Amino acid sequence: MGRFTYNLGLAVLAVSSAFVQTAASELVTRQNDCQDVHIFLAKGNNETEPGRQAKLVDAICSGLDSCDYEDIHFDNRYETVFCRSLEEGARNGKTQLTDYAERCPDSKLVVSGYSQGAHVVGDILGGGGGTFFQGCQQAPNEPLDPETSPGNKIVAALLIGDTRHTADQSYNALSGAAGNGLFPRNGSQLADLNEYSGVLQSFCVATDPICAADLGPEEVETHLNYFDISSNVFGEWVQNMVADSNSTSTNSTTSSSTGSSTSSSSSTSSTSSSSFTTESTSATSTTSESSDSSEAPVSETGAAASATSSTDSDNSAAMVHIESAVVAIAALVALMNI
């Protein structure tokens, strides 16, 4: 992919996020006391916290007695160098997970990232570093050890519309499972991420130009509507993973008291990608896939505009952000001479 593709890819990340305004007060934010389940969210490019994933938090916590969330803090503004955002997100995310696990050692952790936030979560789990938008260089960071805290406290991890989606991984789900994102993982970063495959799902639809850049046709709105369409599906999967981890803990305790050994891997393997196959058609307006490679988003503004919220209140708030995003894209185009 060329410079034109990468710049437009960054533009669609920003303009897609310009339509979201979510009141954090509507959710159960981080409390001083420990919860049975604690969710960490990494937001998309240019989103305010918690962004689109507010609906996911509601879907997860609505089925649990003790549940809250916190945002992984990093500067994701459109004008911020993409790689600096990634570095800050990975660093802060690891610190926040570690701090919470030390304070609440009995809590189960859930980690979720959307778009650029999925890139951040993948870097937390599998390690990061490389060359990304506008040729920026991201400094490497070490992966989170899955065998020690806080890595071994994670019972579910979600990557949604991931810029680093990698084709044909066991944890890929939805119609874009065979697609590569703008910056697919390889080498040790992929191998280390795969250490979490038992608790991981990477959701991508075939027409998403960010996570399935080599499939087609592209429909920017499918990058925007994951949480409008599938939050309940994602939430149910997390709830099942929490239940499985509870069952495993109980079984391990029982087996220990009788002197028998119990494998904990059986619970994590219960999350098969095939369980999401039926959701693929509902997450995109078309399920047709093409083997022809295509340039990443070429009509971001028009496609993203079609995904604006249908409610009047959301529309009025979105217009301010639409104007800001258009100005930002115009500035980027002028700067990069594309």
C-alpha positions in Angstrom: 0.0 0.0 0.0 1.2 3.5 -0.8 1.4 6.8 1.0 -2.1 7.7 -0.4 -3.7 4.6 1.1 -2.2 5.1 4.5 -3.1 8.8 4.7 -6.7 8.1 3.7 -6.8 5.2 6.2 -5.8 7.6 9.0 -8.5 10.0 7.7 -11.2 7.5 7.9 -10.2 6.6 11.5 -10.6 10.2 12.5 -13.7 11.1 10.5 -15.5 7.9 11.6 -15.0 8.8 15.2 -16.3 12.4 14.8 -19.9 11.2 15.0 -19.7 9.8 18.5 -20.6 11.6 21.7 -21.4 9.4 24.6 -22.1 10.5 28.2 -19.9 8.5 30.4 -22.2 9.3 33.3 -24.7 6.8 31.8 -22.2 3.9 32.5 -20.8 2.4 35.6 -17.3 3.9 35.7 -14.4 2.8 37.8 -15.2 2.7 41.5 -13.0 2.8 44.5 -14.0 -0.7 45.5 -13.1 -3.8 43.6 -15.6 -5.5 41.2 -15.9 -9.1 40.2 -15.4 -8.0 36.6 -13.5 -4.9 35.5 -13.3 -3.8 31.9 -10.6 -1.8 30.2 -11.5 0.2 27.1 -9.1 1.5 24.4 -10.9 4.1 22.3 -10.8 4.6 18.5 -8.9 7.5 16.9 -10.3 10.9 17.8 -13.1 9.4 20.0 -13.9 10.8 23.3 -14.0 8.3 26.2 -15.6 5.8 26.2 -16.7 6.2 22.6 -18.7 3.6 20.8 -17.8 0.9 23.3 -20.2 2.4 25.8 -22.8 0.1 24.3 -20.5 -2.9 24.8 -20.0 -2.0 28.5 -23.8 -1.9 29.0 -24.1 -5.3 27.2 -21.5 -6.9 29.4 -22.4 -5.4 32.8 -26.1 -5.8 32.3 -25.7 -9.6 32.9 -23.3 -9.4 35.8 -23.8 -8.6 39.4 -20.5 -6.8 40.0 -19.0 -5.0 37.0 -17.5 -1.7 36.1 -15.0 -0.2 33.6 -12.2 2.3 33.1 -10.7 3.9 30.0 -7.1 3.3 29.0 -5.9 6.9 28.7 -3.9 8.1 25.7 -3.9 11.1 23.4 -5.8 9.8 20.4 -6.6 13.2 18.8 -6.4 13.4 15.0 -3.5 15.9 15.0 -1.4 13.7 17.4 1.2 11.6 15.7 -0.3 8.1 15.4 2.8 6.3 16.8 3.0 8.5 19.8 -0.6 7.7 20.6 0.1 4.0 20.3 3.2 4.2 22.6 1.3 6.1 25.2 -1.7 3.7 25.0 0.4 0.6 25.4 2.4 2.1 28.3 -0.6 3.4 30.2 -2.7 0.3 29.5 -0.1 -2.0 31.0 0.3 0.3 34.0 -3.5 0.6 34.6 -4.0 -3.2 34.3 -1.1 -3.8 36.7 -2.3 -1.3 39.2 -5.9 -2.6 39.3 -4.8 -6.3 39.5 -2.5 -5.5 42.5 -5.3 -3.6 44.2 -8.0 -6.2 43.3 -6.3 -9.5 42.9 -9.6 -11.5 42.8 -11.1 -9.5 40.0 -11.5 -10.8 36.5 -10.2 -8.5 33.8 -11.7 -7.8 30.4 -9.8 -5.8 27.8 -11.4 -4.3 24.7 -10.1 -2.1 21.9 -11.8 -0.6 18.9 -10.0 0.6 15.7 -6.9 2.4 16.9 -7.7 1.2 20.4 -7.6 -2.4 19.1 -4.1 -1.7 17.8 -3.3 -0.5 21.4 -4.8 -3.6 23.0 -2.9 -5.9 20.6 0.3 -4.1 21.5 -0.4 -4.5 25.2 -0.9 -8.2 24.9 1.5 -9.1 22.1 4.0 -6.3 22.0 4.2 -3.3 19.7 6.5 -1.4 17.4 6.8 -0.7 13.7 6.2 1.8 10.9 2.6 3.1 10.5 0.6 6.1 9.2 2.7 8.8 7.6 5.8 6.8 8.0 5.9 7.3 11.8 8.1 4.9 13.8 6.6 3.3 16.9 9.1 2.3 19.6 8.8 -1.3 20.6 7.2 -2.5 23.8 7.3 -5.8 25.5 4.2 -8.1 25.5 2.2 -8.7 28.7 3.2 -12.1 30.2 0.0 -14.3 30.1 1.4 -16.5 32.9 1.7 -13.8 35.6 -0.5 -11.0 36.8 -2.1 -9.0 35.3 -2.0 -11.2 32.1 -3.3 -14.3 33.9 -6.3 -12.2 35.2 -7.6 -11.5 31.7 -10.6 -13.7 31.0 -11.7 -12.0 27.7 -10.0 -9.7 25.2 -11.7 -8.1 22.2 -10.2 -6.5 19.1 -12.8 -4.8 17.0 -12.1 -3.3 13.6 -8.4 -3.7 14.3 -5.9 -1.8 12.2 -3.5 -4.8 12.7 -6.0 -7.5 12.1 -4.2 -10.6 10.7 -5.8 -13.1 8.4 -6.8 -16.6 9.4 -6.0 -16.6 13.1 -7.9 -19.0 15.3 -9.6 -16.2 17.2 -10.8 -14.3 14.2 -14.5 -13.9 13.9 -17.2 -12.5 11.5 -16.9 -12.3 7.7 -13.5 -10.6 7.6 -11.7 -13.4 9.3 -9.6 -14.1 6.2 -8.7 -10.5 5.7 -5.6 -8.4 6.6 -5.9 -5.0 8.2 -3.8 -2.0 7.1 -0.9 -3.2 9.2 -1.1 -7.0 9.9 1.0 -8.5 12.6 3.8 -11.0 12.0 6.8 -12.5 13.7 7.1 -12.3 17.5 4.3 -9.8 17.8 1.9 -12.2 16.3 3.3 -15.2 18.1 3.1 -13.4 21.5 -0.5 -12.2 20.8 -1.4 -15.8 20.0 -0.5 -16.7 23.5 -3.8 -15.1 24.4 -5.8 -17.0 21.8 -7.8 -18.9 24.4 -9.4 -15.7 25.7 -9.2 -13.6 22.5 -11.6 -12.7 19.7 -10.8 -10.4 16.8 -14.0 -9.1 15.2 -13.9 -7.9 11.6 -16.4 -7.7 8.7 -15.2 -8.2 5.1 -16.2 -4.7 4.0 -14.4 -2.9 6.8 -11.5 -1.0 5.0 -9.5 -0.8 8.3 -9.4 -4.4 9.4 -10.0 -6.1 6.0 -8.1 -3.8 3.7 -7.3 -6.6 1.2 -10.9 -7.8 0.8 -13.7 -6.0 -0.9 -15.9 -4.1 -1.7 -15.2 -1.5 1.0 -18.0 0.1 3.0 -16.8 2.6 5.6 -20.1 2.4 7.5 -19.3 -1.2 8.4 -16.3 0.1 10.4 -18.6 2.4 12.3 -21.6 0.1 13.3 -20.1 -2.8 15.1 -21.5 -1.7 18.4 -24.9 -0.7 17.0 -25.3 -4.2 15.6 -23.3 -6.6 17.6 -22.8 -5.3 21.2 -25.1 -7.9 22.6 -23.3 -10.7 20.8 -19.9 -9.4 22.0 -21.3 -9.0 25.5 -22.8 -12.5 25.6 -19.4 -13.9 24.6 -17.7 -12.0 27.5 -20.3 -13.2 29.9 -19.7 -16.8 28.8 -16.0 -16.4 29.2 -16.5 -15.0 32.8 -18.8 -18.0 33.6 -16.3 -20.4 32.2 -13.5 -18.9 34.2 -15.6 -19.2 37.3 -16.3 -22.8 36.6 -12.6 -23.4 36.0 -11.7 -21.8 39.3 -14.2 -24.0 41.1 -13.0 -27.2 39.4 -9.4 -26.4 40.0 -10.1 -25.9 43.7 -12.0 -29.1 43.9 -9.3 -31.1 42.0 -6.5 -29.6 44.2 -8.3 -30.8 47.4 -8.5 -34.4 46.0 -4.9 -34.4 44.7 -5.9 -34.6 41.0 -4.7 -32.2 38.4 -7.1 -30.2 36.2 -6.3 -28.5 33.0 -7.6 -24.9 32.7 -7.3 -24.8 29.0 -10.6 -26.5 28.4 -12.6 -23.4 29.4 -10.7 -21.0 27.2 -11.0 -23.3 24.2 -14.8 -23.1 24.4 -14.8 -19.9 22.5 -14.8 -21.0 18.9 -14.8 -18.5 16.1 -17.5 -20.5 14.4 -20.0 -19.4 17.1 -20.0 -16.0 15.4 -20.4 -17.2 11.8 -24.1 -16.5 11.9 -23.5 -12.9 12.9 -21.5 -12.1 9.8 -24.4 -11.2 7.6 -26.0 -8.9 10.1 -22.8 -6.9 10.7 -22.5 -5.8 7.1 -24.8 -4.9 4.3 -23.1 -7.4 2.0 -21.2 -10.6 2.6 -19.6 -10.9 -0.7 -15.8 -11.1 -0.6 -13.3 -10.6 -3.4 -9.8 -11.9 -3.7 -8.8 -8.7 -5.5 -6.7 -6.3 -3.4 -8.0 -2.8 -3.1 -6.9 0.6 -1.9 -8.0 1.5 1.7 -10.9 4.0 2.0 -11.4 6.3 -0.9 -14.7 7.9 0.0 -14.5 8.2 3.8 -16.5 11.4 4.3 -19.5 10.4 2.3 -19.6 6.8 3.7 -19.1 7.9 7.2 -21.8 10.5 7.0 -24.3 7.8 6.3 -23.6 6.2 9.6 -24.6 9.3 11.7 -26.9 8.4 14.6 -30.6 8.4 13.7 -31.7 10.3 16.8 -32.1 14.1 16.7 -30.0 14.7 19.7 -27.1 12.7 18.4 -27.4 14.4 15.0 -27.1 17.9 16.4 -24.0 16.9 18.4 -22.5 15.1 15.5 -22.6 18.1 13.2 -20.0 20.0 15.2 -17.7 17.0 15.0 -18.3 16.5 11.3 -17.2 20.0 10.5 -14.1 19.6 12.6 -13.2 16.3 10.9 -13.7 17.8 7.4 -11.3 20.6 8.3 -8.8 18.1 9.7 -8.9 16.0 6.6 -8.5 19.0 4.4 -5.4 20.1 6.4 -3.9 16.6 6.1 -4.5 16.5 2.4 -2.8 19.9 1.9 0.1 18.9 4.2 0.8 15.6 2.6 0.3 16.9 -1.0 -2.0 14.0 -2.0 
